[in-house]
Amino acid sequence: VRLAAVVLFLVGAAATAHELGTIRTNVVFTKQGDYVAVVLIDREHVPPGFPGAPVNPTSRRTPEGADADPRAEEIVQAIADASRPMFDGREVLPDRVEWWARGPAAAAAGGRPGDLVLRLSGRIPGDARTFAWSSRARLGSYLLTVRTEGDASPTRVWLEGGETSAAIPLNAAVVPPSRGKVERQYLALGYTHILPRGTDHILFVLGIFLLSRRLRPILVQVTAFTIAHTITLALTIYGVVSLRPAIVEPLIALSIVYVAVENLFTNELNPWRVALVFAFGLVHGMGFAGVLSELGLPRREFLPALLSFNAGVELGQLTVILAAFLALGLPFRHRPWYRRRIVIPGSLAIAAVGLFWAVQRIAAAMRT
């Protein structure tokens, strides 16, 4: 009787030890704002009756993988259906679900011989604060290890199968901003690139403003300029066109000189003026793209950031036009001396500054 009791005790202890090692879960948060959850499954010690009825067979697509043992796919599918990363208390379905049973990929993920390796990966939701892991697969106790890329101190938690971990605070360095925050940030960056930092763009817009006392010629030029720099801003950022700053910056300065000098000889909008403003807009767009490239664009919110930056640039330009209209156009444009006292001196000053910049930038380009 005693011998039987000892044998039963040892069998139970061995079963418990194996149960502790049935699955292990490792979660890594990357500095690019992604998460990768790897579930290591010791298939030799998965209970014979597992998984039984599917946990939630329509919750996610079938994991990508291959194995000669049909039982392997059944086990992996069940654990994939049962596993959920949670951010701020909300379950988030992964963007990608993969699994391996052998080979370099399984070994690289930390699997031992005979392990099944399930990998769930996706994007950390914008502005998330906490992470938790939920698994409805009842496979005994298991170890959850959560690590932030670059952090040598992971968080380790023992969980019972079927329960959800406590919330773990996320490192702010790995949490991407929300789309709304990205849009607001790049809108402000575009605006401040014009006001107060874009002195050369401000002078170009003022040169456009000084051509005529009427609003229509101003709006026609600004529209042509906007369309043009939007085109090259997008094409340059996407790598379709490219021009070195050593060429772009002197051309921007020379465009300022041209519009200012032409104001001295005419006060009417001619077709070639619109065409040239459009051409200059293409050049200015490359300048905007250079600044935006230095700032960097978020990988996952590339287009919203690009459009927001461009909208900020437009708001900056419109602010310059509005300020000039309120300060000069509205009170003085109908005065007989408006052109003699405001347009000509203002255009001369703009041309002089533009010429100085052109010479300075050309000299700098020749030295490099």
C-alpha positions in Angstrom: 0.0 0.0 0.0 2.8 2.3 1.0 4.6 1.6 -2.3 1.5 2.3 -4.3 1.0 5.6 -2.5 4.6 6.6 -3.3 4.2 5.6 -6.9 1.0 7.7 -7.2 2.7 10.6 -5.5 5.7 10.5 -7.9 3.4 10.2 -10.9 1.3 13.2 -9.7 4.4 15.2 -9.1 5.8 14.4 -12.5 2.5 15.3 -14.2 2.6 18.7 -12.3 6.2 19.3 -13.4 5.3 18.6 -17.0 2.2 20.8 -16.7 4.3 23.7 -15.7 6.3 23.3 -18.8 3.5 22.7 -21.3 3.5 26.3 -22.6 5.7 29.3 -22.1 4.9 32.8 -23.4 7.4 35.5 -24.2 6.3 39.0 -25.3 8.6 41.7 -26.7 7.8 45.3 -27.4 10.0 46.9 -30.1 11.1 50.5 -30.4 9.2 50.6 -33.7 5.9 50.3 -31.8 5.3 46.6 -32.5 4.7 43.7 -30.2 5.7 40.1 -30.8 4.3 37.3 -28.6 5.9 33.9 -28.9 4.1 30.9 -27.3 6.3 27.8 -26.9 4.2 24.6 -26.7 5.7 21.3 -25.4 3.5 19.1 -27.5 4.7 15.9 -25.7 2.9 17.0 -22.5 -0.3 18.5 -24.0 -3.2 16.6 -22.3 -4.6 13.9 -24.6 -8.1 15.5 -24.6 -6.9 18.9 -25.5 -8.3 21.0 -27.2 -11.7 19.4 -27.1 -14.3 21.9 -28.4 -12.8 25.0 -30.2 -12.5 28.0 -28.0 -13.5 30.5 -30.6 -12.8 29.2 -34.0 -13.9 32.3 -35.9 -11.9 34.8 -33.9 -8.8 34.8 -36.1 -7.5 33.3 -39.4 -5.7 30.0 -39.4 -2.0 30.3 -38.4 0.5 30.1 -41.1 2.7 27.0 -40.8 3.3 23.4 -41.7 3.7 20.2 -39.9 3.4 16.5 -40.8 1.3 15.8 -37.7 -2.3 17.0 -38.1 -2.5 17.0 -34.3 0.1 19.8 -34.2 -2.1 22.2 -36.2 -5.1 21.3 -34.0 -3.1 22.2 -30.9 -1.7 25.4 -32.3 -5.1 26.6 -33.7 -6.7 26.1 -30.3 -4.0 28.0 -28.4 -4.0 30.8 -31.0 -7.8 31.1 -30.6 -7.4 31.2 -26.8 -4.6 33.7 -26.7 -5.2 37.5 -26.6 -2.8 40.4 -26.1 -4.7 43.2 -24.3 -3.9 46.9 -24.2 -5.7 49.2 -21.7 -8.0 46.3 -20.9 -9.1 45.7 -24.5 -8.4 42.6 -26.5 -6.5 43.2 -29.7 -6.3 40.7 -32.5 -2.8 40.3 -33.9 -2.0 41.4 -37.5 -0.1 38.2 -38.1 -0.2 34.7 -36.7 2.5 32.1 -37.6 3.7 28.8 -36.3 6.5 26.4 -36.7 7.2 22.9 -35.4 10.9 22.5 -36.4 13.6 24.2 -38.4 15.6 27.4 -38.0 12.6 29.6 -37.3 11.4 27.5 -34.4 14.9 27.3 -33.0 15.4 31.1 -33.4 12.2 31.7 -31.4 13.6 29.7 -28.5 11.8 26.4 -29.1 13.3 23.1 -27.9 13.3 20.0 -30.0 9.7 18.8 -30.3 8.2 22.3 -29.4 5.5 23.9 -31.4 6.2 27.7 -31.8 3.3 30.1 -32.1 4.1 33.7 -33.0 1.5 36.5 -32.7 2.6 40.0 -33.9 1.0 43.3 -34.4 1.0 47.0 -33.7 0.9 48.5 -30.2 -2.3 50.8 -30.3 -1.5 54.5 -30.2 -1.2 56.0 -26.8 -1.7 52.6 -25.0 -0.6 52.7 -21.3 -0.8 49.1 -20.1 -0.5 45.5 -21.4 -2.0 42.3 -20.2 -2.0 38.7 -21.5 -5.1 36.6 -21.6 -5.1 32.9 -22.4 -8.3 30.7 -22.1 -6.3 27.5 -22.8 -6.4 25.5 -19.6 -2.9 24.0 -19.6 -1.9 24.5 -16.0 0.6 27.1 -14.7 2.9 28.8 -17.2 5.5 31.6 -17.2 4.7 34.9 -19.0 7.9 37.0 -19.7 7.4 40.5 -21.0 10.4 42.5 -22.2 10.9 45.9 -23.8 13.5 46.1 -26.5 16.8 47.4 -25.1 15.7 46.8 -21.5 17.7 44.1 -19.7 15.1 43.7 -16.9 12.0 41.7 -18.2 8.8 41.3 -16.2 8.1 37.6 -15.3 4.7 36.5 -14.1 3.4 33.0 -13.3 -0.2 32.5 -14.5 -2.8 29.8 -14.3 -4.2 28.6 -17.6 -7.5 30.4 -18.3 -6.7 33.6 -16.4 -5.6 37.1 -17.5 -2.5 38.7 -16.2 -2.5 41.9 -14.2 -1.9 45.1 -16.2 1.8 45.8 -16.9 2.7 49.4 -17.6 4.2 50.0 -21.0 7.4 51.9 -21.5 6.6 55.2 -23.3 9.5 54.7 -25.6 7.7 51.8 -27.5 4.2 53.2 -27.6 3.4 55.0 -30.9 1.3 58.2 -30.8 -2.3 58.0 -31.9 -3.2 59.2 -35.4 -4.8 62.3 -34.0 -1.6 63.2 -32.1 0.5 62.5 -35.2 -1.7 64.8 -37.3 -1.6 67.6 -34.8 2.2 67.3 -34.4 2.9 67.5 -38.1 0.3 70.2 -38.7 2.2 72.3 -36.1 5.6 71.4 -37.7 4.4 72.5 -41.1 3.0 75.7 -39.8 6.2 76.6 -37.8 8.3 75.8 -40.8 6.7 78.9 -42.4 6.1 81.0 -39.2 8.5 81.9 -37.8 11.3 79.7 -39.3 10.7 79.9 -43.0 12.0 83.4 -43.8 12.7 82.6 -47.4 9.2 81.2 -48.0 7.7 84.2 -46.2 9.5 86.6 -48.5 8.4 84.6 -51.6 4.8 84.8 -50.5 5.1 88.5 -49.8 6.5 89.0 -53.3 3.4 87.3 -54.6 1.2 89.5 -52.4 2.8 92.8 -53.6 2.1 92.2 -57.3 -1.4 93.6 -57.3 -3.9 95.5 -55.2 -6.6 93.0 -56.1 -7.1 89.7 -54.3 -7.8 87.6 -57.4 -4.2 87.7 -58.8 -2.9 86.9 -55.3 -5.1 83.9 -54.9 -4.3 82.6 -58.5 -0.6 82.7 -57.7 -0.9 81.2 -54.3 -3.1 78.3 -55.7 -0.5 77.6 -58.4 2.3 77.7 -55.8 0.3 75.4 -53.5 -0.4 72.8 -56.2 3.2 72.7 -57.3 4.9 72.3 -54.0 2.3 69.7 -52.9 3.3 67.6 -55.9 7.0 67.8 -55.4 6.7 67.4 -51.6 4.9 64.1 -52.1 7.1 62.9 -55.0 10.3 63.7 -53.2 9.2 62.1 -49.9 8.2 58.9 -51.8 11.6 58.9 -53.6 10.3 59.5 -57.1 12.3 62.7 -57.6 15.4 64.0 -55.9 17.5 67.1 -56.1 20.4 68.0 -53.8 19.9 70.8 -51.3 23.0 72.5 -52.8 20.9 73.1 -55.9 17.5 73.6 -54.3 18.4 76.2 -51.8 20.0 78.7 -54.3 17.1 78.2 -56.6 14.7 79.1 -53.8 16.6 82.3 -53.2 16.6 83.1 -56.9 12.8 82.6 -57.1 12.5 85.3 -54.4 14.6 87.6 -56.5 12.5 87.0 -59.6 9.0 87.7 -58.2 10.3 90.8 -56.4 12.0 92.2 -59.4 9.0 91.6 -61.7 6.9 93.6 -59.2 9.0 96.6 -60.1 7.9 96.4 -63.8 4.3 95.4 -63.7 1.3 95.4 -61.5 -0.8 92.9 -63.6 -0.9 89.2 -63.5 0.5 87.8 -66.7 0.2 84.1 -67.8 4.0 83.5 -67.6 4.0 84.8 -64.0 1.6 82.0 -63.0 3.7 79.5 -64.9 6.9 80.6 -63.2 5.2 80.7 -59.8 4.1 77.1 -60.4 7.7 76.2 -61.4 9.1 77.9 -58.3 6.5 76.0 -56.3 8.0 72.8 -57.5 11.4 73.9 -56.2 10.0 75.0 -52.9 8.3 71.7 -52.5 11.7 70.0 -52.6 12.8 72.3 -49.9 9.8 71.4 -47.7 10.6 67.7 -48.4 14.2 68.2 -47.3 13.0 69.5 -43.9 10.4 66.8 -43.6 13.0 64.1 -44.3 15.2 65.5 -41.5 12.2 65.4 -39.1 11.3 61.9 -40.2 7.8 60.5 -40.8 6.2 57.8 -38.6 6.2 54.5 -40.5 2.7 53.5 -39.7 1.1 57.0 -40.1 3.2 58.1 -43.1 0.4 59.5 -45.2 -1.5 61.3 -42.4 1.8 62.9 -41.3 2.7 64.0 -44.8 -0.8 65.5 -45.5 -0.8 67.2 -42.1 2.6 68.8 -42.6 1.5 70.1 -46.0 -1.7 71.5 -44.5 0.4 73.2 -41.8 2.6 74.8 -44.6 -0.6 76.1 -46.3 -1.9 77.5 -43.1 1.4 79.3 -42.6 1.3 80.8 -46.1 -2.3 81.9 -45.7 -1.4 83.5 -42.3 1.3 85.5 -44.1 -1.1 86.6 -46.8 -3.8 87.6 -44.3 -1.3 89.5 -42.1 0.0 91.4 -45.1 -3.5 92.1 -46.3 -4.7 93.4 -42.9 -1.5 95.5 -42.3 -1.0 96.9 -45.9 -3.6 95.9 -48.4 -6.8 96.8 -46.5 -5.8 100.2 -45.2 -3.6 101.4 -48.0 -4.2 99.6 -51.3 -6.6 102.3 -52.7 -4.2 105.1 -51.9 -2.6 106.7 -54.9 0.9 106.3 -53.4 0.5 102.6 -52.5 2.7 101.4 -55.3 5.3 104.1 -54.9 5.6 103.9 -51.2 4.9 100.2 -50.4 5.1 98.0 -53.4 8.4 99.3 -55.0 10.4 99.7 -51.7 9.1 96.4 -50.4 10.0 94.6 -53.6 13.4 96.1 -53.7 14.1 95.0 -50.1 12.9 91.5 -50.8 15.0 91.3 -54.0 18.1 92.5 -52.1 17.7 89.8 -49.4 17.0 87.1 -52.0 20.1 88.1 -54.0 22.2 88.0 -50.8 21.0 84.5 -50.0 21.5 83.3 -53.5 25.1 84.4 -53.5 25.7 83.0 -50.0 24.1 79.7 -50.9 25.9 79.3 -54.2 29.3 80.0 -52.5 28.5 77.5 -49.8 27.6 74.9 -52.4 30.9 75.5 -54.3 32.9 74.9 -51.1 31.3 71.5 -50.5 
